[in-house]
Amino acid sequence: MEFTEDAKKIINESENREELEASIAKTEELLQTAAIVPTELQWTILINHVNEMIKRSKADEKMAGVDPEMFEEVSKDALSIADELVKHIGNLPIDEMYVLSIHFEAAKQNAAE
């Protein structure tokens, strides 16, 4: 995947570049398996989100809790990919999975358009 200049800037300026690159590679693998293809803009937003997740993981910060019922319409595929990535990063609450799953659900809709 060739990333936008904005995405490359996020990666290059990340304090956790190695972890971010590993998480991006893991994400690419999971998305390929699920046949989900994000747009360039979706990738840029996702990379920024994952970078922030890694920062929270390392700083032992927790995001505000979310109501899982708000995510009932998110597909099992999107939730599964998000769960795998949250586990890959480590030290994150389940709330992160729900918020992250929205990126994958949105990208999944690209094929339907």
ZIVENCOR-V617404 format. One record per pair of residues at least 6 apart in sequence whose ideal C-beta (glycine too) atoms are under 7 Angstrom apart, sorted by the first residue. I is the first residue (numbers start at 1). J is the second residue. D is the distance in whole Angstrom. If there is no record, write none. Layout:
i=I j=J d=D
i=I j=J d=D
This chain:
i=1 j=28 d=6
i=1 j=43 d=7
i=3 j=43 d=6
i=4 j=40 d=5
i=4 j=44 d=5
i=6 j=44 d=5
i=7 j=43 d=6
i=7 j=44 d=4
i=7 j=47 d=5
i=10 j=47 d=5
i=10 j=48 d=5
i=10 j=51 d=6
i=11 j=17 d=6
i=11 j=20 d=6
i=11 j=21 d=7
i=11 j=47 d=7
i=14 j=20 d=5
i=14 j=51 d=5
i=16 j=54 d=5
i=16 j=55 d=7
i=16 j=58 d=7
i=19 j=54 d=5
i=20 j=50 d=6
i=20 j=51 d=5
i=20 j=54 d=6
i=23 j=50 d=5
i=23 j=54 d=7
i=23 j=85 d=7
i=23 j=88 d=6
i=23 j=89 d=6
i=24 j=47 d=6
i=24 j=50 d=7
i=26 j=85 d=6
i=26 j=88 d=5
i=27 j=85 d=6
i=30 j=81 d=5
i=30 j=84 d=6
i=30 j=85 d=7
i=31 j=38 d=7
i=31 j=81 d=7
i=34 j=77 d=5
i=34 j=81 d=6
i=36 j=104 d=6
i=36 j=107 d=5
i=36 j=108 d=5
i=37 j=107 d=7
i=37 j=110 d=6
i=38 j=46 d=6
i=38 j=107 d=4
i=39 j=110 d=6
i=42 j=103 d=7
i=42 j=106 d=6
i=42 j=107 d=5
i=45 j=103 d=7
i=46 j=103 d=5
i=49 j=100 d=7
i=49 j=103 d=7
i=53 j=89 d=6
i=53 j=92 d=6
i=53 j=96 d=6
i=54 j=89 d=6
i=56 j=63 d=7
i=56 j=92 d=7
i=57 j=89 d=5
i=57 j=90 d=6
i=57 j=91 d=4
i=57 j=92 d=5
i=60 j=91 d=7
i=62 j=93 d=5
i=63 j=95 d=6
i=63 j=96 d=6
i=65 j=95 d=5
i=66 j=95 d=5
i=66 j=98 d=5
i=66 j=99 d=6
i=68 j=98 d=6
i=71 j=98 d=5
i=71 j=101 d=6
i=74 j=101 d=5
i=74 j=102 d=7
i=74 j=105 d=5
i=75 j=105 d=6
i=75 j=108 d=6
i=77 j=108 d=7
i=78 j=101 d=4
i=78 j=104 d=4
i=78 j=105 d=4
i=78 j=108 d=6
i=79 j=97 d=7
i=79 j=101 d=5
i=81 j=104 d=5
i=82 j=97 d=5
i=82 j=100 d=4
i=82 j=101 d=4
i=82 j=104 d=6
i=83 j=97 d=5
i=85 j=100 d=6
i=86 j=92 d=5
i=86 j=96 d=5
i=86 j=97 d=5
i=86 j=100 d=7
